[in-house]
Structures are given as structure tokens and as C-alpha cells.
Amino acid sequence: MDVINLVISDSENRYRILRPIGTWGPDFSLIVYEVLVIDSENKASRAAFKMIKETDDLHEMVVDDVNRSLRLGSDRGCRYILPIISAFYSQIRDDITLCIVLYYDSHVVSLRSLLSTNPDITDGLHDKFLRIVLVRVLKALRKIHKNYNHHMQITAGNIFYNAQTDTIQLAYAASVYERYPTSNDGNLFSVNKMLSWALAPEVIDEEAMEFVYFYNTNKSDIWLLGIAALELAYGKIPVESRKELLEIARYVSEVKILPNSWQALRQKTAELIADRAMPPKKRKFASTSQASNNALSTEMEKRLSVCFGNFVAACLDADLDKRASAKQLKRHGFRKKNAGSMQHFRDVIVKEKNPHVARLFSVKPKRKLEKMEKKQIPKSPLGPRS
């Protein structure tokens, strides 16, 4: 159904559908659109827009996502979770349709987008900026887990810099979707691989596309946090198969040292696998500690700290009993170090690097910021249908 230029209204705004910008849903078959939002005073802004018919099999699941986003998004203690703007029902061409309005480029920018468009960080974030991001993502994740929920789709594409609140936020539930790729071709997290390759070993061990909507443990989210940390550290993490990704994760969890480049990490992983296939007397690395010492000695200047390597290793242990929980990561040495300021992150990583959000980067007075945050509390989708 062609919906381009279609105008949809709720009680406050009109939404003109402009173009597709991404996908969402179990098999990424549903379209996310860019819309022009026109308010009662004829002021225009832009947003992202999801739609699903009430008769669709996925409708109840999406309503559940919306309600989870609303509950956490309206909680002032959840400032590190990206809320939705609003959700409402509308009759679109004879079908009652749930519409979800999301923040878009004029307000937020994903870290994956920054990694692919900012030439200064195409090879990954510096250690101090990784700390700024991961401290806040971990706070969001702990809040999600405290509410007895799982995330299940943690990637650099779902971690955002929000220009209005000047912080890092994790998209969750209804605010999650996959943007069409920019220049980050070859990334592990392309639409057709994201759901299967990155998941923890206990969740899925096949390469076939499979939608996962339930975990048995919060620690499966911690695995995804570790994979996302690798993407943030290296800019992109192309691999040939899920098997290779699991091998790299095993190397990181054992050696706990991250080289300066993704290619070097792949190479060191392959070397350790080949070494272990040799007879014991011919092995170069008699123990994991020797492999760690070798990793430390091969690079004169480390871009990624040993502390960060330990943090990622704690996330990527295949043994659930040994893998860290969000609570344990809160006490990790990497998190405890000075995480730096958001102003530093904004000025170095974001400001003037992305034209969509540059105009919003002036520091706002606290009182004005509080007013803006109040406006972000979403409206319930369960009211009267129009």
C-alpha cells in the first residue's frame, strides 16, 4: 500500500508521510517512515513513524512494546532510555491502525550513524568516550531489568545521542527500529543478520533468521552489550559468520586484551585457534596468560585500555554463571573511572559532525531543559480512536 504523502491526524497534530527510512518488526518487513509533523499553530518538525493494523497478528505484541516504552519513558528516573513521542489509533483506508511517533534526526542521532559519518571516529571511539556511553547504557539496562524486562536488541544503532536532553539514551521496545544503512556497509548488524549472529550462545546457535522475543536470563542482554561495545570500539565489526563472531568473543573473554584494530583482533583470534589445534609441545601459547602477554607486547601504544578489555570480557563469557550481570558491571573498574562529561562528548564526537542535529547543540539553561523534558512524556495509545 502506497502511503507516501498520506496525511494522518491525531488530536493535536497532522503527520504527512514523506519517505521510508528504516524497517522494524520480527523479520524487518514493516516500514518506518519519515513524517512532517504540523502542529495546531502550523509549525513543522520531523519525526519517525511506525504503523500497524489492529488486525495484524503482531498488533498485540506492538501494543505491549508501546506500553513498556510509555511506562519507562514517563519515569523521571529513566532519563537514559529513549522514549517514544506519542502513540494513537487512526483509521487509515478503512483499517484501524496503531501509529507510533518517534524522535528522529532533528532531535537524536544514533552512534552507529556517527561512527559511519564522522571521519574522526570511523575506526571507533576513544576509551574515554566509550566510558561515557557505556556508563549510561548500563544505567538504562539496569532500569529495564529492574522492571522484569529484557531488551534483546542492543546495538550501536539503538544507542542515541539526544540533543534535547544532552545525554546518551538506549532505544527500547517501541522506540527500536533498524535504520537503512548509510556508509557502514559490511557491518555485522545488517538487517538480515542482526537477529541471529549477535545473540548470546544460550539464545540461538543457528545462522538462520529467527525472531527472539523472550529470554530466560538478563545475562543474554549483557552479551549483546559486549558485542555493542566492540562495535563502538572498532567502528564496525564485519565477520564472515556467526561462528567467527563466537570465536572472537571467546578470544576476548579469555585473553581480555583488545588490540587497536578489528582486523588485528580477527587475526589474533585466528592465531590462537590455530595454535590450540597444534600438538601441545608445538604450541606457541601454553596458557591463556601467554596469549594475553603476547597481545600486550605487540602494540607499543594501546588505544583501548586493559580495563575496557576486562569489561568486554566480562560481558562475553559463554558460561552464564561466569558472565557478569548488570549489577556486577556497575561495580566494574571501567565504570568506576571518571566517565568524563557529556559536553566533551558533544563537542568532540557530535558537534558540527552531523548537520541534522548541529543546530540544537547550544547549552540550554536548566529551567528550559526541564520544560523540554516535561513535553517528552508520551501520550497513551489506549485512548479514544479517531
Protein Blocks (a to p, Z undefined) as FASTA:
>chain_A
ZZehiacddfkbccddfbdcbdedjkopaccdddddddfkopacddddddddfklmklmm
mmmmmmmmmmmmmpmklmmbccdfbdcdddeehiacdddddddfklgccfklmmmmmmkl
mnopafklmmmmmmmmmmmmmmmmmnopafklacfklcccdfklopadddehjlgccddd
fklghiaklfklmmmmmpcfklpccfbdcddfbdfbfklmmmmmmmmmmmmmnopacdfb
fklmmmmmmmmmmnopacfbfklmmmmmmmmmmmmmpcfklpfblbfklmmmmmmmmpmb
afbdfklmmmmmmmmgfblklpccfklmmmpmklmpcebjfklmmmmmmnopamklmmmm
pccdfklmmmmmmmmpccdfkbccZZ
